[in-house]
Amino acid sequence: MDCVIRVIEGPDKGAEAALPPGTALVGRSPRATLRLTAPDVSHEHLLITRSGDEYFAENLSARGTFIDGRKITGQVRLRPRQQIRLSEQTVLRLEQPGGSPWQRWRIAILAAAVVLVAAIVFALTRAPSPRKTENDWQGAWIVLQDWVRRQTAARRLPADAPALFAEAWRLEQAAVYDSSQKLWLKLQLMIDTAEDRLHMKALSAEHPLALQRLLTPAPEDPQPTDAELAAAVVQFVNRRLAWAARHAAQPSSGWFR
C-alpha cells in the first residue's frame, strides 16, 4: 500500500513526500525527505521506515514525537490517518494517495522521481546491483563487523562478540529468524554489559542517524568516527532484533528496509 507523509498543520501545511521502500527522514535537515521550516521542529526529528506495505516511525528528537497524543519511544507501527505531532505547531499524517486524478498523478510522478533520483545516485556511487537495499545492509554489516573485531582485540568487547555478530547476520540472511532473534538478543545484552567501558547506548542517543548514514552513504560524508560506529552497532542490533522478532513465527518474507 503506497502512502505519502503530509503536513496537515503548521507553517508547512500542504507539504508532502512520497514514501518508497526504505527510510525517509523528516525535519529541517537538507538531507530530509520531507524538509520542514518550522523552527520548533528538530533538524533530524523523525525517521519513517517502509517495509513492504508496513510503515514504522522512530523519534530522533529530544523534543519528542507524539502519535495520536501518545509519546513514542523506539520504533512503532504507523497506520494511515494517525496524527503525528512533531511540535506545538506541526502535525503530520500518513495518508493513502487520493483526491482528484491530477493529485493521484502528481503523487505517482513524485514517487517515480524519488526512485529515479535514488537509482541515479546509486549508479554513480556504487557498483550496479538490482538489490540496492540488501547491499546497503550488507555494506553496513561489513563496516560494523570490522569495528566489533577491533574492539574485541582491544578487550573492550567479549571474545565471542565477532562470531556472534557474524552468525546472527548469517542466520537472518538464511531466514532462520528464531535463531537469529536469540543471537541479536544476546548481542543486545552484551552491549548492556559493556556500557561502562564503551558507553555505546549513550553514544547511540547522541548520534541517532549513525546507522542511517552507513545504509545510505552520501559521497560528501566524512568517514564515521569511532563514536558513530559504536552508536551504529547499537542501532543495527536493535533494528535486526526487532525484525527477527516480528518474523520469527512467520514464513520468510524478504528484507527489512
C-alpha positions as CSV (number, residue, x, y, z in Angstrom):
1,M,0.0,0.0,0.0
2,D,1.6,3.2,-1.2
3,C,1.3,6.2,1.2
4,V,2.6,9.7,1.5
5,I,3.5,11.7,4.6
6,R,1.7,15.1,4.6
7,V,1.8,18.2,6.8
8,I,-1.8,18.9,7.9
9,E,-1.0,21.7,10.5
10,G,1.8,24.2,10.8
11,P,3.8,26.6,8.7
12,D,4.5,23.9,6.1
13,K,0.8,22.8,5.8
14,G,0.2,21.0,2.5
15,A,3.8,19.9,2.0
16,E,4.1,16.1,1.4
17,A,6.6,13.4,0.4
18,A,6.2,10.0,-1.2
19,L,7.5,7.0,0.9
20,P,9.0,4.4,-1.4
21,P,10.5,1.3,0.3
22,G,13.4,2.2,2.6
23,T,13.8,5.1,5.1
24,A,12.7,8.7,5.0
25,L,14.0,11.5,7.3
26,V,11.6,14.3,8.4
27,G,13.0,17.5,9.8
28,R,14.8,20.7,8.9
29,S,17.9,18.9,7.6
30,P,18.9,19.4,4.0
31,R,19.0,15.6,3.8
32,A,15.4,15.3,4.9
33,T,12.9,13.6,2.5
34,L,10.2,15.9,4.0
35,R,12.1,19.1,4.8
36,L,10.3,21.4,7.2
37,T,10.8,25.0,8.1
38,A,9.1,25.3,11.4
39,P,11.7,26.5,14.0
40,D,10.3,24.2,16.7
41,V,11.0,21.1,14.6
42,S,14.4,19.5,15.1
43,H,17.0,19.2,12.4
44,E,16.6,15.5,12.3
45,H,13.2,14.9,14.0
46,L,11.6,11.7,12.7
47,L,12.6,8.6,10.8
48,I,9.9,6.7,8.8
49,T,10.7,3.2,7.6
50,R,8.7,1.4,4.9
51,S,9.0,-2.4,4.8
52,G,6.7,-3.8,2.1
53,D,3.2,-2.4,3.0
54,E,4.1,-1.7,6.6
55,Y,5.3,1.7,7.9
56,F,7.2,2.4,11.1
57,A,8.0,5.7,12.9
58,E,11.1,6.3,15.1
59,N,11.6,9.5,17.1
60,L,15.1,11.1,16.7
61,S,14.4,14.4,18.6
62,A,14.9,15.4,22.2
63,R,11.6,17.4,21.7
64,G,9.8,14.1,21.2
65,T,7.2,12.8,18.8
66,F,3.5,12.1,19.6
67,I,1.2,9.7,17.6
68,D,-2.5,10.2,18.4
69,G,-1.5,12.0,21.6
70,R,1.0,9.4,22.8
71,K,4.7,10.0,23.0
72,I,6.6,7.3,21.2
73,T,9.8,5.5,22.2
74,G,11.7,3.2,19.9
75,Q,10.3,2.1,16.6
76,V,6.4,1.9,16.4
77,R,4.0,0.8,13.8
78,L,2.4,3.7,11.8
79,R,-1.0,3.5,10.3
80,P,-2.8,5.7,7.7
81,R,-4.7,8.7,9.2
82,Q,-2.8,8.7,12.5
83,Q,-1.8,12.2,13.6
84,I,1.9,12.6,14.1
85,R,2.7,15.7,16.2
86,L,6.3,16.9,16.0
87,S,5.7,20.2,17.8
88,E,3.0,22.6,19.1
89,Q,2.7,23.9,15.5
90,T,3.5,21.0,13.2
91,V,1.3,17.9,12.7
92,L,1.8,15.2,10.0
93,R,-0.4,12.4,8.8
94,L,0.3,9.2,6.9
95,E,-2.2,9.1,4.0
96,Q,-3.0,6.9,1.1
97,P,-2.7,8.8,-2.2
98,G,-6.2,10.0,-3.3
99,G,-8.2,13.0,-4.3
100,S,-8.5,14.2,-7.9
101,P,-6.9,12.4,-10.9
102,W,-4.4,15.2,-11.0
103,Q,-3.5,14.7,-7.4
104,R,-3.0,11.0,-7.9
105,W,-0.8,11.6,-11.0
106,R,1.2,14.2,-9.1
107,I,1.9,11.7,-6.2
108,A,2.8,8.9,-8.7
109,I,5.2,11.2,-10.6
110,L,6.8,12.4,-7.3
111,A,7.3,8.8,-6.2
112,A,8.8,7.8,-9.6
113,A,11.1,10.9,-9.4
114,V,12.3,9.9,-5.9
115,V,13.0,6.3,-7.1
116,L,14.8,7.6,-10.2
117,V,17.0,10.0,-8.3
118,A,17.9,7.3,-5.8
119,A,18.8,5.0,-8.7
120,I,21.0,7.6,-10.4
121,V,22.8,8.4,-7.1
122,F,23.3,4.7,-6.5
123,A,24.6,4.1,-10.0
124,L,27.1,6.9,-9.6
125,T,28.4,5.9,-6.1
126,R,28.0,2.1,-6.1
127,A,28.6,-0.9,-8.4
128,P,25.4,-1.7,-10.3
129,S,23.1,-4.0,-8.4
130,P,19.4,-4.8,-8.6
131,R,19.3,-5.3,-4.8
132,K,20.3,-1.8,-3.5
133,T,18.7,-2.1,-0.1
134,E,20.2,-5.6,0.7
135,N,23.6,-4.3,-0.3
136,D,23.2,-1.3,1.9
137,W,22.6,-3.5,4.9
138,Q,25.4,-5.9,3.9
139,G,27.8,-2.9,3.5
140,A,26.8,-1.6,6.9
141,W,27.3,-5.0,8.5
142,I,30.9,-5.3,7.0
143,V,31.9,-1.9,8.4
144,L,30.4,-2.7,11.8
145,Q,31.9,-6.2,11.9
146,D,35.3,-4.7,11.5
147,W,34.7,-2.3,14.3
148,V,33.5,-5.2,16.6
149,R,36.7,-7.1,15.8
150,R,38.8,-4.1,16.7
151,Q,37.0,-3.6,20.0
152,T,37.4,-7.3,20.8
153,A,41.1,-7.2,20.0
154,A,41.4,-4.2,22.4
155,R,39.5,-6.3,25.0
156,R,36.6,-3.8,25.2
157,L,34.1,-6.4,24.0
158,P,33.9,-10.2,24.9
159,A,36.0,-12.6,22.8
160,D,32.9,-14.2,21.2
161,A,31.4,-10.8,20.0
162,P,32.6,-11.0,16.4
163,A,31.4,-14.6,16.0
164,L,28.0,-13.8,17.5
165,F,27.7,-10.7,15.2
166,A,28.6,-12.8,12.1
167,E,26.4,-15.8,13.0
168,A,23.3,-13.6,13.8
169,W,23.7,-11.9,10.4
170,R,24.2,-15.3,8.6
171,L,21.1,-16.8,10.2
172,E,19.0,-13.8,9.3
173,Q,20.1,-14.0,5.7
174,A,19.0,-17.6,5.7
175,A,15.6,-16.5,7.2
176,V,16.2,-18.6,10.3
177,Y,14.6,-15.9,12.4
178,D,14.1,-17.9,15.6
179,S,17.8,-18.5,16.0
180,S,18.9,-15.1,14.7
181,Q,16.5,-13.4,17.2
182,K,18.2,-15.2,20.1
183,L,21.7,-14.1,18.9
184,W,20.6,-10.5,18.4
185,L,19.2,-10.5,21.9
186,K,22.4,-11.9,23.2
187,L,24.3,-9.2,21.5
188,Q,22.0,-6.6,22.9
189,L,22.7,-7.9,26.4
190,M,26.4,-7.9,25.6
191,I,26.1,-4.2,24.7
192,D,24.4,-3.5,28.0
193,T,27.3,-5.2,30.0
194,A,29.9,-3.2,28.0
195,E,28.2,0.2,28.7
196,D,30.6,1.2,31.4
197,R,33.6,0.7,29.1
198,L,32.3,1.8,25.7
199,H,29.2,3.9,26.5
200,M,27.6,2.6,23.3
201,K,24.0,3.2,24.3
202,A,24.8,6.8,25.3
203,L,26.6,7.3,22.0
204,S,23.5,5.9,20.2
205,A,21.4,8.6,21.8
206,E,23.9,11.3,20.7
207,H,24.2,10.0,17.1
208,P,20.6,8.8,16.2
209,L,21.4,8.7,12.5
210,A,24.8,6.9,12.7
211,L,23.4,3.7,11.2
212,Q,21.3,5.5,8.6
213,R,24.4,7.2,7.2
214,L,26.0,3.8,6.7
215,L,22.9,2.5,5.0
216,T,22.6,5.4,2.6
217,P,26.0,7.0,2.4
218,A,26.5,10.3,0.5
219,P,29.7,10.9,-1.4
220,E,30.4,14.0,0.7
221,D,30.0,12.2,4.0
222,P,33.2,12.0,6.1
223,Q,34.4,8.7,7.4
224,P,32.4,7.7,10.5
225,T,34.1,8.4,13.8
226,D,34.6,5.7,16.4
227,A,31.7,7.1,18.4
228,E,29.4,7.0,15.4
229,L,30.4,3.4,14.7
230,A,29.7,2.4,18.3
231,A,26.3,4.1,18.0
232,A,25.6,2.4,14.7
233,V,26.3,-1.1,16.2
234,V,23.6,-0.5,18.9
235,Q,21.1,0.7,16.3
236,F,22.0,-2.2,13.9
237,V,21.4,-4.8,16.6
238,N,18.2,-3.2,17.8
239,R,16.8,-2.9,14.3
240,R,17.7,-6.5,13.3
241,L,16.3,-7.9,16.7
242,A,13.0,-6.1,16.1
243,W,12.9,-7.5,12.5
244,A,13.7,-11.1,13.6
245,A,11.2,-10.9,16.5
246,R,8.4,-9.9,14.1
247,H,9.2,-12.7,11.6
248,A,10.2,-15.5,14.0
249,A,6.8,-17.1,13.7
250,Q,6.2,-16.3,10.1
251,P,7.5,-17.7,6.8
252,S,10.3,-15.8,5.1
253,S,9.0,-12.5,3.7
254,G,12.1,-10.6,2.5
255,W,14.4,-8.0,3.9
256,F,13.6,-5.2,6.4
257,R,14.3,-1.9,4.7
